[in-house]
Amino acid sequence: MPTENEVRVLKILSAIEIPPTAGQTIQSWGNEAVTVVCEAALGTYPGLRPKVRNNAVALLGWMDHQQAQETVPLLLNDSNSDVAIRAMRAAGRQKNEAGIDKLAEMLNLKGTEPLLAAEAVSALLTIGGPEAAAAVAAYRAANPADLPHRGSRAVISVLSESLPPGSVP
């Protein structure tokens, strides 16, 4: 039988629209409630609808609890691109430096989808700091012949937003 916190958290995660304050609300319910969000995001609940898992991953970005911070990097390379994108956005929102290496690795893989590469760049730019900036600079200098996603419109658009006007991405 589910605990009261499991019921409350899963009810929030099943909602059509989740307010950004839901993360702080869940954190106020304690560690068990945060664990439910993290476990849902990781997909460990059997039979969980994809929407609920996606909502859990997105909600992690609004949480500053240590467990939420540790869960986000685990989701960056998820085989489900919807989960991976939400995890990248959560990493950026949290300014989660623990995910920088995984994001940089993703940018160095030839087979990375252009949308995932664009989201990884965006996350790195949002996280900021010297390590993230170095990863973006190295990617910016990469040859599109070696990394096809580097030449995609989505990536070029994200890279150009981070430059002063008139610069080349």
C-alpha positions in Angstrom: 0.0 0.0 0.0 1.4 3.4 -1.0 2.4 5.9 1.7 0.6 9.2 2.1 3.7 11.0 0.6 3.7 8.7 -2.4 0.0 9.4 -3.0 0.4 13.2 -2.7 3.5 13.4 -4.9 2.2 11.1 -7.6 -1.0 13.1 -7.6 1.0 16.3 -8.3 3.1 14.5 -11.0 -0.1 13.3 -12.7 -1.5 16.8 -13.0 -2.0 18.4 -16.4 -0.1 21.5 -15.4 2.4 21.5 -12.6 3.3 24.9 -11.0 7.0 25.6 -10.6 6.3 26.0 -6.8 5.5 22.3 -6.7 9.1 21.4 -6.2 9.4 23.5 -3.1 6.1 22.1 -1.8 7.2 18.6 -2.2 10.6 19.3 -0.5 8.6 20.8 2.4 7.0 17.3 2.9 10.4 15.8 3.6 13.0 13.4 2.3 10.5 10.6 1.5 8.5 12.9 -0.8 11.7 14.0 -2.6 12.7 10.3 -2.9 9.3 9.6 -4.6 10.0 12.3 -7.2 13.6 11.0 -7.8 12.4 7.4 -8.1 9.6 8.5 -10.5 12.1 10.4 -12.6 14.4 7.4 -12.7 11.5 5.3 -13.9 11.7 2.8 -11.0 8.0 2.7 -10.4 6.5 -0.1 -12.5 3.7 0.9 -14.8 4.3 4.6 -14.5 2.9 6.6 -17.4 5.6 8.4 -19.5 3.9 11.8 -18.7 4.3 11.2 -15.0 8.0 10.3 -15.4 8.6 13.4 -17.7 6.9 15.6 -15.1 9.1 14.2 -12.4 12.3 14.9 -14.4 11.2 18.4 -15.2 10.2 19.1 -11.5 13.7 18.1 -10.4 15.0 21.3 -11.9 13.0 23.4 -9.4 14.3 21.4 -6.4 17.5 22.2 -4.5 17.4 19.1 -2.3 20.7 17.1 -2.4 18.9 14.0 -3.7 17.4 15.9 -6.6 20.8 17.4 -7.4 22.3 13.9 -7.5 19.5 12.4 -9.6 19.6 14.9 -12.5 23.1 13.9 -13.8 21.9 10.2 -13.9 19.2 11.2 -16.3 21.3 13.2 -18.8 22.1 10.2 -21.0 18.7 8.5 -20.7 17.7 6.5 -23.8 14.4 8.4 -23.9 15.2 11.7 -25.5 12.2 13.4 -23.7 13.7 12.5 -20.4 17.2 13.5 -21.4 16.0 16.9 -22.6 14.1 17.6 -19.4 17.1 16.5 -17.4 19.4 18.9 -19.3 17.0 21.7 -18.7 16.8 20.7 -15.0 20.6 20.6 -14.8 20.7 24.2 -16.2 18.0 25.4 -13.9 19.8 23.9 -10.9 23.2 25.2 -12.1 24.2 21.6 -11.6 27.9 21.3 -12.3 27.9 17.6 -11.7 26.5 17.1 -15.2 29.1 19.1 -17.1 31.2 16.1 -18.0 28.3 14.1 -19.3 27.0 17.0 -21.4 30.5 17.6 -22.8 30.8 13.9 -23.7 27.5 14.0 -25.5 28.7 16.9 -27.6 31.7 14.9 -28.6 29.7 11.9 -29.9 29.2 11.8 -33.6 25.7 10.2 -33.3 24.2 12.7 -30.9 20.9 14.0 -32.3 21.0 17.7 -33.2 18.2 18.6 -30.7 20.0 16.8 -27.9 23.2 18.6 -28.8 21.4 22.0 -28.8 19.9 21.3 -25.4 23.3 20.2 -24.0 24.9 23.5 -25.2 22.0 25.4 -23.7 22.4 23.6 -20.4 26.1 24.2 -20.3 25.6 27.9 -21.1 23.0 28.1 -18.3 25.1 26.2 -15.8 28.1 28.6 -16.5 31.5 28.5 -14.9 34.9 27.8 -16.4 34.4 24.1 -17.0 31.1 24.6 -18.8 32.5 27.5 -20.8 35.5 25.4 -21.9 33.2 22.6 -23.0 31.1 25.1 -25.1 34.2 26.7 -26.5 35.6 23.4 -27.6 32.3 22.4 -29.2 32.1 25.8 -30.9 35.5 25.1 -32.5 34.5 21.6 -33.6 34.3 20.9 -37.3 30.8 20.0 -38.5 32.4 17.3 -40.8 33.6 15.5 -37.6 30.5 16.2 -35.6 27.5 16.5 -37.9 25.2 17.9 -35.2 27.6 20.9 -34.8 26.3 22.2 -38.2 22.6 21.8 -37.4 20.4 24.9 -37.3 19.3 24.1 -33.7 22.9 24.1 -32.5 23.9 27.2 -34.5 20.9 29.0 -33.1 21.8 28.2 -29.5 25.5 29.0 -30.0 24.7 32.3 -31.7 22.4 33.5 -28.8 25.5 33.3 -26.5 27.7 35.5 -28.7 27.9 39.3 -28.9 26.0 40.7 -32.0 28.0 40.3 -35.2 30.1 37.3 -34.0 30.1 34.0 -35.9 28.8 30.9 -33.9 
